[in-house]
Amino acid sequence: MGTGVEVKVEGLSKSFGRANIWSDLTFTMPAGEINVLLGPSGTGKSVFLKCLIGLLKPEHGSIVIHDTDLVRTNADRLYEIRKLFGVLFQDGALFGSMNLFDNIAFPLREHTKKGEPEIRDIVMEKMDMVGLTGDEMKLPGEISGGMRKRAGLARALVLDPEIVLFDEPDSGLDPVRTAYLNQLIVDLNQKTDSTFLIVTHDINTAQTLPDNIGIMYHKHLAMFGPRELLLTSEDPVVAQFLNGRKEGPIGMSEEKDADEQAAEQAGNKPAFEVPPMKPQIMPTDGGKRAAQGRRLDRVMGMMHELPPKAQQAITDSLSADERHRYGVGVGSHRRH
Ligand SMILES: Nc1ncnc2c1ncn2[C@@H]1O[C@H](COP(=O)(O)OP(=O)(O)OP(=O)(O)O)[C@@H](O)[C@H]1O
């Protein structure tokens, strides 16, 4: 399996005709980390995923992967770079007439010169990874939505992608299936060390799965950063979205109008307390993901730039060894 790669987005803007979707997106997804992108419906999250894989072209800005700017590169290089991506579409996007084995084998037969014995080994390995061993001969119509997603995930992984994009992997799943899928995503990230970007509307997923969170709002990226920064944020948009509240600047049609906001403020609602952070989902085997170690170095290096609550959340998450290694937490009474 290849390891993940950094994705650096700078000053990215996209319009359709005169309708601007978003402007000036600037953020970096660190190599191998799990990133979640949130935002009200229609803010252009899917459009962003399509820009990443080269299906849409932004008018301004750059997306740099392996020193190549996808926005400006030539068609041959774009074709090569696209092979680094695995994509899990919302419904799994499986071919209805093909059994799961053939669906999952499809990218290998299309894009590689591998022989059938090798293809079989790879398909069986990926089916095992997503817990579908024994279901090779089933048709997509014969299995549950959760299984279709896992089959789509196996197919997204067969070319050993360095970047995996998930478009609402939890849509249409019940909370228990979503919990299993999120655990699977963490375990896969541990195995592959690929860079993951997950678009979701599920708040629990956003609170427990990612290393980093981004929120699209009002045609721009309201905030992107380590989970501790966003999950402790008192920024009205970020806190409203991450806690699924009705009160706040986001309304039914994205933004509340001035009257709605004034009425809310006149109601003298008590100030909203950001609830305590939920712990992040850890790999099943009790080990760590390679990205976790790299991320810790990274966030410890940016501590001084973070607000006190985010700093505290990071300090609280450290093990005794880590506290010792980074020389922090003296005087703190929390123990791990
Ligand atoms: N090819 C296109 N041509 C014109 N407009 C488009 C095109 N694709 C998307 N849009 C518009 O871009 C906007 C953002 O759409 P997008 O599907 O990316 O939103 P989203 O944030 O993914 O929404 P949701 O959370 O509901 O899936 C919408 O207004 C949509 O109509």
The ligand as a Tripos MOL2 file, in Angstrom:
@<TRIPOS>MOLECULE
LIG
   31    33     1     0     0
SMALL
NO_CHARGES

@<TRIPOS>ATOM
      1 N1        -22.3830   21.2120  -13.2480 N.pl3     1 LIG1
      2 C1        -23.0120   22.2020  -12.5980 C.ar      1 LIG1
      3 N2        -23.4980   23.2660  -13.2580 N.ar      1 LIG1
      4 C2        -24.1120   24.2780  -12.6050 C.ar      1 LIG1
      5 N3        -24.2880   24.3260  -11.2610 N.ar      1 LIG1
      6 C3        -23.8360   23.2930  -10.5540 C.ar      1 LIG1
      7 C4        -23.1860   22.1700  -11.1820 C.ar      1 LIG1
      8 N4        -22.8270   21.2890  -10.2010 N.ar      1 LIG1
      9 C5        -23.2550   21.8380   -9.0350 C.ar      1 LIG1
     10 N5        -23.8560   23.0270   -9.2440 N.ar      1 LIG1
     11 C6        -24.3960   23.9130   -8.1950 C.3       1 LIG1
     12 O1        -23.3910   24.1010   -7.2080 O.3       1 LIG1
     13 C7        -23.9850   24.2580   -5.9250 C.3       1 LIG1
     14 C8        -23.2850   23.3500   -4.9290 C.3       1 LIG1
     15 O2        -23.6330   21.9940   -5.1790 O.3       1 LIG1
     16 P1        -23.0110   20.7710   -4.3990 P.3       1 LIG1
     17 O3        -23.7250   19.5440   -4.8680 O.co2     1 LIG1
     18 O4        -21.5330   20.7810   -4.5170 O.co2     1 LIG1
     19 O5        -23.4040   21.1000   -2.8860 O.3       1 LIG1
     20 P2        -23.1250   20.2290   -1.5940 P.3       1 LIG1
     21 O6        -22.5000   21.1300   -0.6050 O.co2     1 LIG1
     22 O7        -22.3810   18.9980   -1.9750 O.co2     1 LIG1
     23 O8        -24.6110   19.8850   -1.1580 O.3       1 LIG1
     24 P3        -25.1970   18.6060   -0.3540 P.3       1 LIG1
     25 O9        -24.6420   18.7160    1.0270 O.co2     1 LIG1
     26 O10       -26.6740   18.8430   -0.3850 O.co2     1 LIG1
     27 O11       -24.7700   17.3800   -1.0970 O.co2     1 LIG1
     28 C9        -25.4610   23.9560   -6.0890 C.3       1 LIG1
     29 O12       -26.1520   25.1970   -6.1380 O.3       1 LIG1
     30 C10       -25.5540   23.2830   -7.4400 C.3       1 LIG1
     31 O13       -26.7750   23.5450   -8.0780 O.3       1 LIG1
@<TRIPOS>BOND
     1     1     2 1
     2     2     3 ar
     3     2     7 ar
     4     3     4 ar
     5     4     5 ar
     6     5     6 ar
     7     6     7 ar
     8     6    10 ar
     9     7     8 ar
    10     8     9 ar
    11     9    10 ar
    12    10    11 1
    13    11    12 1
    14    11    30 1
    15    12    13 1
    16    13    14 1
    17    13    28 1
    18    14    15 1
    19    15    16 1
    20    16    17 2
    21    16    18 1
    22    16    19 1
    23    19    20 1
    24    20    21 2
    25    20    22 1
    26    20    23 1
    27    23    24 1
    28    24    25 2
    29    24    26 1
    30    24    27 1
    31    28    29 1
    32    28    30 1
    33    30    31 1
@<TRIPOS>SUBSTRUCTURE
     1 LIG1         1 GROUP 0 **** ****
